[in-house]
Amino acid sequence: MAGAHYEGGNSKAAAGPASGAVASAEAAARLARLEALTDKQLAEFSTAVRQIDKLQVRTRLTGGDIRRPLAQHREHKRGLNAPTNLSYITTHRCAVRQFRRRSLSEWPHSLAHYMLCCVVLTNPDGGVVFTFSQLQTAAADHSAVLVRLASEQEVLRGQLRDTQALLVAVQGLTAKQFQLSCNSSHQFISAGIVYSISKKVTVPVSC
């Protein structure tokens, strides 16, 4: 009995290290899977961080592209709304004095000079905003466009009149053709009736 008990103890002792080795292998495999999953998550996180950095750079560039025209527009408006130079004010006052001293016969010339002096505006930086010559050129271009449009309108009116006359002539010709067709049909019907009557009437032949 004692020998049997000893043999059973040896078998249990042999089974203990085997089960421990299996558990260690399972733990090592689980640890390897966990390390692989961690590496995969770290790679995905690094990719996401790089994409976020690219998106931030793109956002900064886009914001700069949007803000730059707005800033230029504000500077342009600030320059247009800025007060004029002292030289322009002095020129304006001199033009007013000269305009008042002119006689009635010289008013057109003095008025043109006054307009020339008043329309020339400058920024504090010295850049000319608008000149009377530019206004005169724009007015001349506008007048030329109006003249060209008037001539084109007159040509179109002439074409419309010709088209209306042609339409009236076509309507008259159609009416004549319809009348001729009616007369021809009436004549054809009358000729058919006469022919049928002549066939029915028999003339007796005398011996």
N, CA, C and O of each residue as an XYZ file, in Angstrom:
828
protein
N       0.834     -1.189      0.000
C       0.000      0.000      0.000
C       0.868      1.238      0.000
O       0.581      2.241     -0.653
N       1.954      1.123      0.770
C       2.848      2.269      0.847
C       3.511      2.527     -0.477
O       3.745      3.674     -0.857
N       3.829      1.407     -1.212
C       4.455      1.591     -2.529
C       3.517      2.211     -3.510
O       3.915      3.031     -4.338
N       2.249      1.817     -3.421
C       1.259      2.408     -4.324
C       1.084      3.875     -4.037
O       0.962      4.677     -4.964
N       1.068      4.246     -2.772
C       0.920      5.650     -2.412
C       2.100      6.460     -2.912
O       1.915      7.600     -3.339
N       3.270      5.931     -2.876
C       4.463      6.639     -3.329
C       4.429      6.852     -4.832
O       4.800      7.913     -5.335
N       3.974      5.815     -5.542
C       3.893      5.976     -6.995
C       2.882      7.046     -7.379
O       3.122      7.810     -8.314
N       1.734      7.116     -6.662
C       0.759      8.175     -6.962
C       1.321      9.541     -6.681
O       1.031     10.484     -7.418
N       2.125      9.685     -5.628
C       2.739     10.981     -5.351
C       3.700     11.381     -6.429
O       3.794     12.562     -6.763
N       4.421     10.431     -6.985
C       5.347     10.757     -8.075
C       4.603     11.198     -9.333
O       5.044     12.113    -10.029
N       3.463     10.541     -9.626
C       2.687     10.932    -10.814
C       2.124     12.334    -10.659
O       2.099     13.103    -11.621
N       1.665     12.681     -9.440
C       1.161     14.050     -9.215
C       2.279     15.070     -9.343
O       2.089     16.157     -9.889
N       3.452     14.700     -8.830
C       4.589     15.620     -8.931
C       4.997     15.825    -10.379
O       5.408     16.918    -10.767
N       4.880     14.748    -11.193
C       5.226     14.880    -12.611
C       4.180     15.687    -13.356
O       4.520     16.428    -14.278
N       2.895     15.560    -12.972
C       1.835     16.327    -13.636
C       1.906     17.801    -13.282
O       1.507     18.631    -14.098
N       2.393     18.166    -12.108
C       2.474     19.571    -11.700
C       3.389     20.385    -12.589
O       2.955     21.431    -13.071
N       4.622     19.982    -12.842
C       5.475     20.744    -13.755
C       4.934     20.813    -15.171
O       5.139     21.819    -15.851
N       4.249     19.776    -15.637
C       3.696     19.808    -17.001
C       2.603     20.857    -17.113
O       2.582     21.624    -18.075
N       1.690     20.904    -16.140
C       0.629     21.919    -16.165
C       1.199     23.317    -16.012
O       0.690     24.259    -16.620
N       2.265     23.472    -15.197
C       2.903     24.782    -15.064
C       3.533     25.242    -16.366
O       3.484     26.425    -16.700
N       4.128     24.302    -17.109
C       4.726     24.659    -18.399
C       3.666     25.092    -19.398
O       3.881     26.027    -20.170
N       2.506     24.408    -19.387
C       1.407     24.790    -20.283
C       0.890     26.176    -19.933
O       0.634     26.989    -20.821
N       0.733     26.450    -18.633
C       0.253     27.769    -18.209
C       1.247     28.861    -18.580
O       0.858     29.952    -18.997
N       2.546     28.556    -18.426
C       3.566     29.545    -18.800
C       3.540     29.822    -20.303
O       3.706     30.963    -20.734
N       3.328     28.762    -21.101
C       3.261     28.950    -22.555
C       2.046     29.785    -22.946
O       2.129     30.651    -23.817
N       0.915     29.515    -22.292
C      -0.288     30.311    -22.581
C      -0.091     31.774    -22.180
O      -0.506     32.680    -22.903
N       0.539     32.000    -21.033
C       0.786     33.375    -20.589
C       1.732     34.096    -21.546
O       1.541     35.273    -21.852
N       2.767     33.369    -22.020
C       3.703     33.981    -22.968
C       3.009     34.322    -24.283
O       3.259     35.375    -24.868
N       2.131     33.422    -24.746
C       1.395     33.701    -25.987
C       0.453     34.890    -25.808
O       0.326     35.738    -26.691
N      -0.209     34.935    -24.636
C      -1.113     36.062    -24.369
C      -0.327     37.368    -24.307
O      -0.783     38.393    -24.814
N       0.842     37.336    -23.694
C       1.679     38.534    -23.623
C       2.147     38.966    -25.012
O       2.206     40.160    -25.307
N       2.475     38.009    -25.852
C       2.902     38.344    -27.215
C       1.758     38.984    -28.003
O       1.960     39.956    -28.731
N       0.541     38.419    -27.846
C      -0.616     39.017    -28.530
C      -0.883     40.425    -28.025
O      -1.222     41.320    -28.800
N      -0.726     40.618    -26.697
C      -0.942     41.948    -26.122
C       0.094     42.944    -26.632
O      -0.234     44.095    -26.919
N       1.357     42.494    -26.747
C       2.401     43.377    -27.279
C       2.133     43.725    -28.746
O       2.332     44.867    -29.158
N       1.686     42.753    -29.525
C       1.371     43.028    -30.937
C       0.213     44.012    -31.058
O       0.249     44.926    -31.882
N      -0.819     43.821    -30.228
C      -1.951     44.746    -30.251
C      -1.534     46.148    -29.822
O      -2.008     47.144    -30.368
N      -0.635     46.212    -28.829
C      -0.140     47.523    -28.379
C       0.653     48.219    -29.480
O       0.494     49.417    -29.713
N       1.515     47.445    -30.159
C       2.281     48.028    -31.271
C       1.355     48.530    -32.384
O       1.596     49.589    -32.964
N       0.304     47.775    -32.680
C      -0.646     48.190    -33.713
C      -1.366     49.472    -33.317
O      -1.536     50.378    -34.133
N      -1.791     49.540    -32.043
C      -2.466     50.749    -31.574
C      -1.525     51.946    -31.570
O      -1.941     53.061    -31.883
N      -0.251     51.724    -31.216
C       0.724     52.816    -31.257
C       0.939     53.312    -32.685
O       1.056     54.516    -32.914
N       0.990     52.391    -33.641
C       1.146     52.797    -35.043
C      -0.060     53.602    -35.518
O       0.096     54.624    -36.186
N      -1.264     53.140    -35.173
C      -2.469     53.885    -35.546
C      -2.493     55.255    -34.882
O      -2.904     56.237    -35.501
N      -2.052     55.329    -33.617
C      -2.022     56.615    -32.925
C      -1.018     57.566    -33.574
O      -1.286     58.759    -33.713
N       0.142     57.030    -33.970
C       1.142     57.876    -34.644
C       0.615     58.396    -35.977
O       0.842     59.554    -36.329
N      -0.089     57.542    -36.718
C      -0.687     57.977    -37.988
C      -1.723     59.064    -37.760
O      -1.781     60.040    -38.509
N      -2.546     58.897    -36.723
C      -3.559     59.913    -36.413
C      -2.912     61.231    -36.013
O      -3.392     62.300    -36.390
N      -1.814     61.161    -35.243
C      -1.117     62.390    -34.832
C      -0.540     63.110    -36.045
O      -0.627     64.335    -36.135
N       0.052     62.360    -36.985
C       0.589     62.992    -38.198
C      -0.523     63.635    -39.030
O      -0.342     64.729    -39.565
N      -1.659     62.967    -39.138
C      -2.779     63.551    -39.874
C      -3.291     64.818    -39.203
O      -3.641     65.786    -39.879
N      -3.334     64.811    -37.871
C      -3.773     66.014    -37.147
C      -2.795     67.162    -37.380
O      -3.209     68.306    -37.571
N      -1.483     66.853    -37.365
C      -0.490     67.902    -37.628
C      -0.646     68.477    -39.036
O      -0.584     69.692    -39.227
N      -0.851     67.592    -40.026
C      -1.056     68.077    -41.393
C      -2.311     68.936    -41.487
O      -2.328     69.961    -42.169
N      -3.367     68.501    -40.788
C      -4.607     69.273    -40.817
C      -4.427     70.637    -40.171
O      -4.972     71.629    -40.655
N      -3.667     70.694    -39.081
C      -3.412     71.987    -38.439
C      -2.604     72.907    -39.342
O      -2.889     74.101    -39.433
N      -1.597     72.355    -40.010
C      -0.803     73.177    -40.938
C      -1.672     73.680    -42.077
O      -1.586     74.847    -42.461
N      -2.513     72.799    -42.621
C      -3.404     73.204    -43.710
C      -4.391     74.263    -43.242
O      -4.711     75.196    -43.979
N      -4.876     74.111    -41.999
C      -5.805     75.110    -41.458
C      -5.127     76.458    -41.295
O      -5.720     77.496    -41.590
N      -3.872     76.445    -40.821
C      -3.152     77.715    -40.680
C      -2.917     78.371    -42.034
O      -3.067     79.585    -42.179
N      -2.544     77.556    -43.032
C      -2.331     78.121    -44.369
C      -3.624     78.680    -44.941
O      -3.635     79.772    -45.509
N      -4.721     77.927    -44.791
C      -6.011     78.399    -45.307
C      -6.465     79.653    -44.585
O      -6.970     80.588    -45.205
N      -6.282     79.671    -43.262
C      -6.657     80.872    -42.522
C      -5.846     82.084    -42.948
O      -6.369     83.195    -43.041
N      -4.531     81.853    -43.210
C      -3.720     82.964    -43.701
C      -4.155     83.443    -45.064
O      -4.186     84.646    -45.324
N      -4.498     82.495    -45.952
C      -4.985     82.885    -47.281
C      -6.292     83.645    -47.202
O      -6.555     84.517    -48.030
N      -7.122     83.323    -46.205
C      -8.396     84.031    -46.065
C      -8.196     85.394    -45.430
O      -8.818     86.377    -45.834
N      -7.309     85.447    -44.417
C      -7.123     86.718    -43.702
C      -6.340     87.733    -44.519
O      -6.530     88.938    -44.351
N      -5.457     87.262    -45.408
C      -4.624     88.200    -46.167
C      -5.449     89.118    -47.071
O      -5.235     90.330    -47.032
N      -6.397     88.597    -47.898
C      -7.220     89.515    -48.702
C      -8.084     90.437    -47.863
O      -8.322     91.586    -48.237
N      -8.562     89.929    -46.708
C      -9.363     90.796    -45.842
C      -8.525     91.950    -45.305
O      -8.983     93.092    -45.253
N      -7.294     91.643    -44.907
C      -6.423     92.712    -44.418
C      -6.103     93.713    -45.524
O      -6.089     94.922    -45.291
N      -5.846     93.202    -46.737
C      -5.590     94.112    -47.850
C      -6.810     94.969    -48.154
O      -6.685     96.152    -48.471
N      -8.002     94.358    -48.053
C      -9.221     95.128    -48.299
C      -9.397     96.212    -47.244
O      -9.797     97.331    -47.565
N      -9.098     95.885    -45.975
C      -9.197     96.897    -44.916
C      -8.200     98.025    -45.148
O      -8.538     99.197    -44.987
N      -6.963     97.673    -45.529
C      -5.969     98.714    -45.803
C      -6.397     99.585    -46.974
O      -6.200    100.800    -46.961
N      -6.991     98.948    -48.000
C      -7.447     99.722    -49.156
C      -8.565    100.675    -48.758
O      -8.569    101.836    -49.166
N      -9.519    100.185    -47.957
C     -10.607    101.053    -47.512
C     -10.083    102.160    -46.609
O     -10.544    103.300    -46.684
N      -9.111    101.821    -45.747
C      -8.545    102.843    -44.874
C      -7.839    103.914    -45.695
O      -7.883    105.095    -45.353
N      -7.185    103.496    -46.786
C      -6.529    104.473    -47.647
C      -7.511    105.335    -48.409
O      -7.267    106.524    -48.616
N      -8.647    104.733    -48.837
C      -9.643    105.516    -49.569
C     -10.369    106.491    -48.663
O     -10.713    107.598    -49.077
N     -10.604    106.075    -47.414
C     -11.331    106.933    -46.482
C     -10.429    107.907    -45.742
O     -10.904    108.687    -44.916
N      -9.144    107.870    -46.026
C      -8.229    108.758    -45.320
C      -8.426    110.197    -45.780
O      -8.842    110.438    -46.913
N      -8.128    111.154    -44.901
C      -8.265    112.562    -45.302
C      -7.253    112.936    -46.369
O      -6.177    112.343    -46.448
N      -7.593    113.907    -47.180
C      -6.725    114.313    -48.283
C      -5.587    115.186    -47.781
O      -5.561    115.616    -46.628
N      -4.659    115.429    -48.675
C      -3.489    116.218    -48.317
C      -3.829    117.697    -48.191
O      -4.870    118.164    -48.654
N      -2.922    118.409    -47.554
C      -3.070    119.859    -47.438
C      -2.922    120.526    -48.797
O      -3.515    121.575    -49.048
N      -2.118    119.907    -49.688
C      -1.948    120.488    -51.022
C      -3.262    120.464    -51.792
O      -3.569    121.399    -52.531
N      -4.040    119.391    -51.619
C      -5.334    119.337    -52.295
C      -6.270    120.417    -51.746
O      -6.996    121.055    -52.508
N      -6.254    120.622    -50.424
C      -7.130    121.650    -49.836
C      -6.732    123.029    -50.340
O      -7.589    123.857    -50.651
N      -5.416    123.274    -50.420
C      -4.950    124.564    -50.935
C      -5.348    124.740    -52.396
O      -5.791    125.816    -52.795
N      -5.191    123.686    -53.193
C      -5.589    123.754    -54.601
C      -7.082    123.995    -54.732
O      -7.523    124.749    -55.599
N      -7.853    123.357    -53.874
C      -9.298    123.534    -53.903
C      -9.677    124.990    -53.595
O     -10.538    125.564    -54.263
N      -9.040    125.578    -52.594
C      -9.349    126.970    -52.244
C      -8.935    127.925    -53.361
O      -9.659    128.871    -53.671
N      -7.768    127.679    -53.968
C      -7.338    128.531    -55.079
C      -8.299    128.412    -56.255
O      -8.598    129.410    -56.911
N      -8.786    127.202    -56.529
C      -9.731    127.028    -57.624
C     -11.033    127.757    -57.344
O     -11.638    128.331    -58.250
N     -11.463    127.734    -56.091
C     -12.703    128.450    -55.745
C     -12.517    129.942    -55.943
O     -13.403    130.612    -56.474
N     -11.368    130.475    -55.519
C     -11.124    131.914    -55.704
C     -11.090    132.273    -57.190
O     -11.692    133.263    -57.605
N     -10.383    131.466    -57.992
C     -10.328    131.750    -59.424
C     -11.700    131.614    -60.074
O     -12.036    132.370    -60.985
N     -12.483    130.662    -59.610
C     -13.814    130.482    -60.178
C     -14.708    131.678    -59.859
O     -15.523    132.079    -60.690
N     -14.563    132.247    -58.671
C     -15.389    133.402    -58.305
C     -14.951    134.659    -59.053
O     -15.779    135.529    -59.324
N     -13.674    134.769    -59.391
C     -13.190    135.962    -60.067
C     -13.489    135.949    -61.560
O     -13.394    136.992    -62.207
N     -13.848    134.799    -62.127
C     -14.117    134.732    -63.557
C     -15.400    135.473    -63.894
O     -16.325    135.569    -63.086
N     -15.424    135.989    -65.108
C     -16.640    136.633    -65.590
C     -17.593    135.575    -66.125
O     -17.259    134.392    -66.185
N     -18.790    136.019    -66.514
C     -19.794    135.081    -67.007
C     -19.358    134.423    -68.304
O     -19.665    133.254    -68.536
N     -18.638    135.164    -69.161
C     -18.202    134.594    -70.437
C     -17.132    133.527    -70.248
O     -16.967    132.659    -71.105
N     -16.411    133.581    -69.148
C     -15.342    132.625    -68.904
C     -15.762    131.496    -67.967
O     -14.921    130.714    -67.522
N     -17.034    131.407    -67.670
C     -17.488    130.371    -66.733
C     -17.239    128.941    -67.211
O     -16.814    128.113    -66.404
N     -17.481    128.608    -68.485
C     -17.219    127.210    -68.876
C     -15.779    126.790    -68.636
O     -15.508    125.698    -68.137
N     -14.828    127.708    -69.013
C     -13.422    127.364    -68.802
C     -13.098    127.263    -67.312
O     -12.419    126.330    -66.881
N     -13.579    128.213    -66.538
C     -13.306    128.187    -65.106
C     -13.986    127.001    -64.431
O     -13.447    126.432    -63.481
N     -15.176    126.623    -64.923
C     -15.860    125.462    -64.356
C     -15.072    124.179    -64.631
O     -14.948    123.314    -63.763
N     -14.537    124.070    -65.869
C     -13.724    122.896    -66.182
C     -12.470    122.855    -65.316
O     -12.069    121.794    -64.838
N     -11.845    124.038    -65.114
C     -10.664    124.097    -64.265
C     -11.015    123.741    -62.823
O     -10.258    123.048    -62.142
N     -12.161    124.220    -62.369
C     -12.602    123.923    -61.004
C     -12.854    122.421    -60.827
O     -12.476    121.829    -59.816
N     -13.508    121.812    -61.846
C     -13.760    120.368    -61.775
C     -12.453    119.592    -61.807
O     -12.299    118.592    -61.106
N     -11.499    120.062    -62.635
C     -10.208    119.396    -62.714
C      -9.485    119.447    -61.378
O      -8.855    118.470    -60.973
N      -9.573    120.578    -60.692
C      -8.897    120.710    -59.403
C      -9.615    119.924    -58.311
O      -8.977    119.402    -57.396
N     -10.932    119.839    -58.406
C     -11.698    119.186    -57.345
C     -11.680    117.669    -57.459
O     -11.738    116.971    -56.447
N     -11.600    117.154    -58.679
C     -11.717    115.713    -58.848
C     -10.400    115.012    -58.565
O     -10.400    113.821    -58.250
N      -9.271    115.718    -58.667
C      -7.984    115.097    -58.403
C      -7.822    114.956    -56.899
O      -7.581    115.947    -56.210
N      -7.951    113.747    -56.382
C      -7.818    113.463    -54.960
C      -6.570    112.629    -54.741
O      -6.213    111.808    -55.586
N      -5.906    112.835    -53.615
C      -4.696    112.086    -53.304
C      -4.797    111.527    -51.902
O      -5.455    112.094    -51.030
N      -4.133    110.405    -51.704
C      -4.013    109.807    -50.383
C      -2.908    110.507    -49.606
O      -2.125    111.260    -50.186
N      -2.836    110.267    -48.295
C      -1.686    110.815    -47.554
C      -0.355    110.287    -48.060
O       0.672    110.947    -47.901
N      -0.356    109.087    -48.676
C       0.895    108.557    -49.227
C       1.277    109.208    -50.542
O       2.400    109.025    -51.012
N       0.362    109.972    -51.155
C       0.663    110.635    -52.408
C       0.107    109.944    -53.627
O       0.298    110.438    -54.738
N      -0.583    108.807    -53.472
C      -1.132    108.099    -54.616
C      -2.432    108.717    -55.084
O      -3.316    108.998    -54.273
N      -2.559    108.932    -56.391
C      -3.762    109.542    -56.949
C      -4.884    108.517    -56.961
O      -4.704    107.405    -57.459
N      -6.030    108.878    -56.423
C      -7.180    107.986    -56.381
C      -8.000    108.106    -57.654
O      -8.379    107.093    -58.241
N      -8.279    109.320    -58.086
C      -9.153    109.525    -59.239
C      -8.781    110.842    -59.889
O      -8.448    111.802    -59.195
N      -8.832    110.904    -61.210
C      -8.497    112.119    -61.939
C      -9.629    112.480    -62.879
O     -10.445    111.639    -63.257
N      -9.659    113.732    -63.239
C     -10.690    114.215    -64.150
C     -10.512    113.616    -65.541
O     -11.492    113.376    -66.246
N      -9.257    113.372    -65.937
C      -9.031    112.760    -67.254
C      -9.605    111.347    -67.308
O     -10.160    110.933    -68.325
N      -9.467    110.611    -66.206
C     -10.070    109.278    -66.162
C     -11.583    109.357    -66.253
O     -12.215    108.555    -66.939
N     -12.160    110.326    -65.559
C     -13.607    110.521    -65.640
C     -14.027    110.896    -67.056
O     -15.035    110.402    -67.561
N     -13.253    111.772    -67.695
C     -13.570    112.187    -69.060
C     -13.436    111.010    -70.029
O     -14.264    110.845    -70.925
N     -12.398    110.196    -69.852
C     -12.224    109.015    -70.707
C     -13.362    108.026    -70.524
O     -13.867    107.465    -71.496
N     -13.767    107.813    -69.270
C     -14.879    106.895    -69.014
C     -16.172    107.419    -69.622
O     -16.969    106.649    -70.158
N     -16.380    108.740    -69.536
C     -17.586    109.319    -70.133
C     -17.567    109.184    -71.655
O     -18.596    108.911    -72.272
N     -16.384    109.379    -72.258
C     -16.285    109.219    -73.714
C     -16.540    107.770    -74.129
O     -17.231    107.506    -75.113
N     -15.976    106.843    -73.371
C     -16.232    105.424    -73.675
C     -17.709    105.091    -73.529
O     -18.276    104.351    -74.333
N     -18.319    105.645    -72.496
C     -19.753    105.396    -72.286
C     -20.577    105.977    -73.433
O     -21.533    105.355    -73.895
N     -20.205    107.162    -73.884
C     -20.923    107.769    -75.010
C     -20.745    106.947    -76.283
O     -21.693    106.764    -77.046
N     -19.521    106.449    -76.512
C     -19.287    105.615    -77.697
C     -20.112    104.335    -77.643
O     -20.650    103.889    -78.656
N     -20.206    103.754    -76.460
C     -21.019    102.540    -76.315
C     -22.487    102.845    -76.571
O     -23.184    102.059    -77.212
N     -22.963    103.989    -76.070
C     -24.361    104.364    -76.300
C     -24.635    104.589    -77.784
O     -25.677    104.180    -78.297
N     -23.689    105.245    -78.477
C     -23.864    105.467    -79.916
C     -23.891    104.141    -80.668
O     -24.718    103.941    -81.557
N     -22.983    103.239    -80.308
C     -22.961    101.932    -80.976
C     -24.246    101.155    -80.709
O     -24.779    100.509    -81.611
N     -24.740    101.213    -79.485
C     -25.995    100.528    -79.171
C     -27.167    101.136    -79.934
O     -28.061    100.421    -80.388
N     -27.158    102.480    -80.075
C     -28.240    103.125    -80.827
C     -28.208    102.710    -82.297
O     -29.253    102.458    -82.897
N     -26.996    102.641    -82.879
C     -26.904    102.213    -84.283
C     -27.340    100.762    -84.449
O     -28.040    100.426    -85.405
N     -26.928     99.901    -83.520
C     -27.361     98.508    -83.595
C     -28.870     98.386    -83.417
O     -29.509     97.551    -84.057
N     -29.436     99.214    -82.552
C     -30.888     99.190    -82.365
C     -31.614     99.638    -83.630
O     -32.654     99.085    -83.987
N     -31.056    100.647    -84.307
C     -31.672    101.101    -85.553
C     -31.587    100.016    -86.632
O     -32.539     99.811    -87.385
N     -30.453     99.328    -86.704
C     -30.324     98.228    -87.669
C     -31.336     97.127    -87.369
O     -31.952     96.582    -88.285
N     -31.506     96.803    -86.105
C     -32.486     95.780    -85.730
C     -33.909     96.219    -86.057
O     -34.739     95.404    -86.460
N     -34.185     97.497    -85.883
C     -35.518     97.993    -86.245
C     -35.748     97.876    -87.751
O     -36.838     97.504    -88.187
N     -34.717     98.196    -88.552
C     -34.850     98.029    -89.999
C     -35.076     96.574    -90.386
O     -35.907     96.279    -91.246
N     -34.343     95.668    -89.757
C     -34.559     94.248    -90.027
C     -35.965     93.815    -89.617
O     -36.581     92.990    -90.292
N     -36.469     94.359    -88.526
C     -37.826     94.022    -88.098
C     -38.857     94.529    -89.095
O     -39.831     93.839    -89.395
N     -38.638     95.748    -89.612
C     -39.565     96.273    -90.618
C     -39.535     95.419    -91.881
O     -40.587     95.111    -92.441
N     -38.342     95.032    -92.338
C     -38.236     94.174    -93.524
C     -38.907     92.822    -93.292
O     -39.568     92.289    -94.183
N     -38.736     92.279    -92.106
C     -39.365     90.992    -91.796
C     -40.882     91.107    -91.785
O     -41.582     90.226    -92.285
N     -41.388     92.195    -91.212
C     -42.836     92.392    -91.205
C     -43.385     92.550    -92.623
O     -44.439     92.001    -92.942
N     -42.670     93.305    -93.482
C     -43.114     93.452    -94.876
C     -43.085     92.110    -95.604
O     -44.002     91.801    -96.364
N     -42.047     91.317    -95.381
C     -41.973     89.995    -96.004
C     -43.099     89.094    -95.515
O     -43.653     88.315    -96.291
N     -43.439     89.195    -94.241
C     -44.535     88.393    -93.697
C     -45.867     88.780    -94.325
O     -46.687     87.915    -94.634
N     -46.086     90.085    -94.513
C     -47.325     90.538    -95.163
C     -47.390     90.026    -96.598
O     -48.449     89.591    -97.051
N     -46.259     90.072    -97.324
C     -46.237     89.577    -98.704
C     -46.514     88.075    -98.759
O     -47.241     87.606    -99.635
N     -45.936     87.326    -97.826
C     -46.180     85.877    -97.788
C     -47.642     85.588    -97.475
O     -48.228     84.674    -98.053
N     -48.234     86.355    -96.568
C     -49.651     86.168    -96.261
C     -50.527     86.466    -97.475
O     -51.487     85.741    -97.737
N     -50.204     87.536    -98.226
C     -50.961     87.841    -99.444
C     -50.827     86.746   -100.485
O     -51.810     86.358   -101.116
N     -49.598     86.240   -100.670
C     -49.384     85.162   -101.631
C     -50.127     83.894   -101.222
O     -50.675     83.192   -102.072
N     -50.148     83.606    -99.947
C     -50.889     82.434    -99.463
C     -52.381     82.590    -99.709
O     -53.052     81.630   -100.088
N     -52.905     83.794    -99.496
C     -54.334     84.034    -99.750
C     -54.661     83.862   -101.232
O     -55.692     83.286   -101.580
N     -53.776     84.367   -102.112
C     -54.009     84.200   -103.552
C     -53.975     82.722   -103.951
O     -54.808     82.264   -104.733
N     -53.006     81.986   -103.408
C     -52.935     80.560   -103.719
C     -54.173     79.820   -103.226
O     -54.664     78.913   -103.898
N     -54.670     80.196   -102.074
C     -55.877     79.559   -101.554
C     -57.080     79.868   -102.441
O     -57.908     78.997   -102.704
N     -57.168     81.134   -102.905
C     -58.276     81.505   -103.785
C     -58.192     80.744   -105.108
O     -59.208     80.272   -105.617
N     -56.982     80.623   -105.666
C     -56.821     79.861   -106.905
C     -57.178     78.390   -106.710
O     -57.783     77.767   -107.583
N     -56.802     77.849   -105.571
C     -57.140     76.447   -105.295
C     -58.648     76.262   -105.190
O     -59.191     75.273   -105.684
N     -59.328     77.215   -104.546
C     -60.792     77.143   -104.435
C     -61.446     77.239   -105.816
O     -62.362     76.479   -106.131
N     -60.968     78.178   -106.635
C     -61.540     78.323   -107.981
C     -61.298     77.064   -108.819
O     -62.182     76.610   -109.546
N     -60.095     76.512   -108.706
C     -59.794     75.297   -109.471
C     -60.673     74.135   -109.026
O     -61.165     73.371   -109.856
N     -60.869     74.003   -107.726
C     -61.721     72.914   -107.238
C     -63.160     73.098   -107.691
O     -63.824     72.131   -108.062
N     -63.653     74.353   -107.661
C     -65.016     74.607   -108.135
C     -65.142     74.273   -109.627
O     -66.116     73.649   -110.047
N     -64.154     74.692   -110.417
C     -64.191     74.385   -111.848
C     -64.125     72.881   -112.103
O     -64.804     72.354   -112.985
N     -63.292     72.205   -111.311
C     -63.189     70.760   -111.489
C     -64.502     70.065   -111.130
O     -64.927     69.136   -111.817
N     -65.139     70.521   -110.054
C     -66.430     69.930   -109.663
C     -67.486     70.206   -110.728
O     -68.265     69.318   -111.073
N     -67.515     71.428   -111.248
C     -68.498     71.773   -112.291
C     -68.268     70.942   -113.550
O     -69.229     70.460   -114.151
N     -67.029     70.769   -113.955
C     -66.723     69.967   -115.142
C     -67.129     68.516   -114.940
O     -67.611     67.883   -115.879
N     -66.949     67.976   -113.753
C     -67.350     66.604   -113.481
C     -68.850     66.428   -113.539
O     -69.347     65.425   -114.051
N     -69.581     67.416   -113.008
C     -71.044     67.334   -113.048
C     -71.534     67.388   -114.492
O     -72.415     66.618   -114.875
N     -70.975     68.287   -115.293
C     -71.388     68.407   -116.698
C     -71.084     67.131   -117.453
O     -71.884     66.690   -118.278
N     -69.918     66.526   -117.174
C     -69.544     65.293   -117.879
C     -70.475     64.149   -117.512
O     -70.857     63.360   -118.376
N     -70.838     64.053   -116.260
C     -71.751     62.981   -115.846
C     -73.139     63.175   -116.444
O     -73.791     62.200   -116.818
N     -73.592     64.404   -116.538
C     -74.909     64.671   -117.142
C     -74.877     64.345   -118.625
O     -75.831     63.776   -119.156
N     -73.796     64.698   -119.294
C     -73.705     64.420   -120.739
C     -73.654     62.929   -121.021
O     -74.115     62.500   -122.079
N     -73.121     62.140   -120.136
C     -73.099     60.698   -120.344
C     -74.482     60.089   -120.156
O     -74.830     59.110   -120.817
N     -75.266     60.665   -119.259
C     -76.598     60.118   -119.012
C     -77.570     60.471   -120.134
O     -78.469     59.680   -120.421
N     -77.428     61.604   -120.764
C     -78.354     62.029   -121.830
C     -77.966     61.322   -123.125
O     -76.836     61.463   -123.590
N     -78.896     60.557   -123.715
C     -78.653     59.837   -124.982
C     -79.455     60.497   -126.098
O     -80.648     60.761   -125.942
N     -78.822     60.750   -127.179
C     -79.471     61.399   -128.338
C     -79.924     60.297   -129.301
O     -79.084     59.529   -129.771
N     -81.267     60.189   -129.624
C     -81.737     59.137   -130.551
C     -81.250     59.398   -131.968
O     -81.236     60.529   -132.454
N     -80.849     58.302   -132.613
C     -80.358     58.410   -134.000
C     -81.522     58.096   -134.939
O     -82.126     57.028   -134.834
N     -81.851     59.027   -135.871
C     -82.965     58.845   -136.832
C     -82.511     58.012   -138.017
O     -81.411     58.208   -138.534
N     -83.356     57.081   -138.451
C     -83.011     56.234   -139.585
C     -83.369     56.940   -140.877
O     -83.156     56.392   -141.959
